[in-house]
Amino acid sequence: MTETSRRNTKSNDSTRRRIARPLAAAAIAVGLGAVGVCPAVAQPQGVAASAVSQTVLTAVPKAPAAAQQVAIKNFAFSPGTITVSKGTTVTWTNNDTDAHTVTSSGSSPLNSGTLAKGASYSYTFNTPGTFAYICSIHPFMHGTVVVQ
């Protein structure tokens, strides 16, 4: 190899290193930023979207709890015990020909008043706990709502 060609090769190697080092550093920084190790690194212009992956987590609002139904029929609450999530609305519907109530046993907040045939009473449970109730007209009728 002649002296001139050796100098040209050495010069080309030096130029390649000057270009390759910053490119490699940029590629590493972008890769680290994509996996969250270095979030301050901005995605360089011209990089295809598929080359850099980012995950964005967003808070999804919790859907309101579904309404639950309790039938009053044949002088009984059906179901007798119901388990619901906090925020659930429970609706009692009187399907008997006789009047009934949904009235708390103890410190529960339930007080429907008298429900004629076909009438309904709803209550939204926002506090966890166990809520016992009866029909004050027919105290042998009892039920429970468990709120989690």
VMD Tcl script that draws the C-alpha trace (Angstrom):
set ca {
  {0.00 0.00 0.00}
  {1.43 3.40 -0.90}
  {1.79 6.24 1.57}
  {-0.98 8.22 -0.15}
  {-3.48 5.35 -0.08}
  {-2.61 4.68 3.61}
  {-3.34 8.36 4.44}
  {-6.63 8.22 2.50}
  {-7.70 5.02 4.31}
  {-6.77 6.54 7.69}
  {-8.71 9.72 6.80}
  {-11.77 7.70 5.72}
  {-11.67 5.67 8.98}
  {-11.49 8.87 11.01}
  {-14.44 10.38 9.12}
  {-16.51 7.21 9.61}
  {-15.81 7.27 13.39}
  {-16.76 10.98 13.64}
  {-20.11 10.22 11.96}
  {-20.77 6.80 13.51}
  {-20.25 7.75 17.18}
  {-22.94 10.47 17.33}
  {-25.34 8.30 15.31}
  {-24.83 5.36 17.67}
  {-25.28 7.62 20.72}
  {-28.49 9.06 19.26}
  {-29.85 5.59 18.48}
  {-29.11 4.42 22.04}
  {-30.69 7.55 23.55}
  {-33.83 7.14 21.44}
  {-34.03 3.46 22.39}
  {-33.65 4.25 26.10}
  {-36.25 6.99 25.86}
  {-38.66 4.56 24.19}
  {-38.43 2.09 27.07}
  {-38.73 4.80 29.70}
  {-35.14 4.66 30.96}
  {-34.36 8.12 29.69}
  {-37.69 9.94 29.32}
  {-36.12 13.36 28.79}
  {-34.76 12.29 25.39}
  {-36.95 13.61 22.61}
  {-37.65 11.56 19.54}
  {-35.50 12.95 16.72}
  {-37.15 14.29 13.59}
  {-37.44 11.83 10.75}
  {-37.59 8.65 12.84}
  {-40.47 6.46 11.71}
  {-43.23 5.99 14.32}
  {-42.74 2.23 14.18}
  {-39.05 2.63 15.07}
  {-39.81 4.13 18.49}
  {-42.46 2.64 20.73}
  {-44.07 4.61 23.55}
  {-46.69 3.48 26.05}
  {-49.15 6.02 27.39}
  {-51.21 5.07 30.43}
  {-54.41 6.99 31.01}
  {-56.85 6.80 33.87}
  {-60.12 5.28 32.79}
  {-63.07 6.49 34.83}
  {-64.78 3.70 36.70}
  {-68.17 2.91 35.25}
  {-71.08 3.40 37.59}
  {-72.16 0.22 39.30}
  {-75.04 -1.57 37.64}
  {-78.49 -1.33 39.20}
  {-79.72 -4.38 41.06}
  {-83.33 -5.54 41.40}
  {-85.07 -7.15 44.37}
  {-88.58 -8.48 43.80}
  {-91.16 -8.47 46.56}
  {-93.37 -11.46 45.84}
  {-95.15 -14.20 47.77}
  {-94.43 -12.28 50.99}
  {-90.64 -12.51 50.53}
  {-87.74 -10.43 49.22}
  {-86.10 -12.17 46.27}
  {-83.18 -12.49 46.46}
  {-83.14 -12.43 50.25}
  {-79.47 -11.41 50.35}
  {-77.79 -9.38 47.65}
  {-74.10 -8.42 47.41}
  {-73.26 -5.23 45.50}
  {-70.37 -2.84 44.92}
  {-70.21 0.57 46.54}
  {-72.22 3.05 44.44}
  {-74.82 0.49 43.32}
  {-78.50 1.42 43.24}
  {-80.85 -1.32 44.45}
  {-84.51 -1.18 43.44}
  {-87.25 -3.11 45.23}
  {-90.51 -3.67 43.32}
  {-93.68 -4.90 45.00}
  {-95.19 -7.69 42.89}
  {-97.68 -8.78 45.58}
  {-101.28 -7.62 45.84}
  {-100.66 -6.65 49.50}
  {-98.70 -3.52 50.45}
  {-95.14 -3.88 51.77}
  {-92.26 -1.71 52.98}
  {-88.48 -1.79 52.80}
  {-87.49 -0.64 56.28}
  {-84.09 -0.76 57.99}
  {-83.43 -3.17 60.82}
  {-81.12 -1.28 63.14}
  {-79.14 1.63 61.78}
  {-79.60 1.01 58.03}
  {-80.86 3.99 55.99}
  {-83.73 2.22 54.23}
  {-87.26 3.65 54.54}
  {-89.51 3.15 51.55}
  {-92.83 3.98 53.12}
  {-95.76 1.83 52.02}
  {-95.37 0.30 48.55}
  {-98.63 -0.60 46.83}
  {-98.79 -3.30 44.16}
  {-96.43 -2.39 41.28}
  {-94.66 0.40 43.23}
  {-90.85 0.57 43.51}
  {-88.30 2.00 45.91}
  {-84.63 2.64 45.07}
  {-81.63 3.37 47.24}
  {-77.97 3.94 46.25}
  {-75.46 2.34 48.62}
  {-72.33 4.52 48.87}
  {-70.93 3.06 52.09}
  {-69.54 -0.46 52.48}
  {-71.26 -2.62 55.09}
  {-74.13 -4.99 55.74}
  {-77.62 -3.51 55.67}
  {-80.48 -5.59 57.09}
  {-84.10 -4.69 56.37}
  {-87.64 -5.95 56.91}
  {-91.17 -5.24 55.77}
  {-92.59 -3.29 58.72}
  {-96.12 -4.49 57.83}
  {-94.99 -8.15 57.72}
  {-91.91 -8.38 60.02}
  {-91.31 -12.03 59.12}
  {-90.14 -10.74 55.72}
  {-86.47 -9.82 55.91}
  {-83.52 -9.22 53.60}
  {-79.91 -8.09 53.56}
  {-77.77 -5.94 51.27}
  {-74.00 -6.48 51.54}
  {-72.02 -3.57 50.08}
  {-68.34 -4.14 49.23}
}
mol new
graphics top color blue
foreach p $ca { graphics top sphere $p radius 0.5 }
foreach p [lrange $ca 0 end-1] q [lrange $ca 1 end] { graphics top cylinder $p $q radius 0.2 }
display resetview
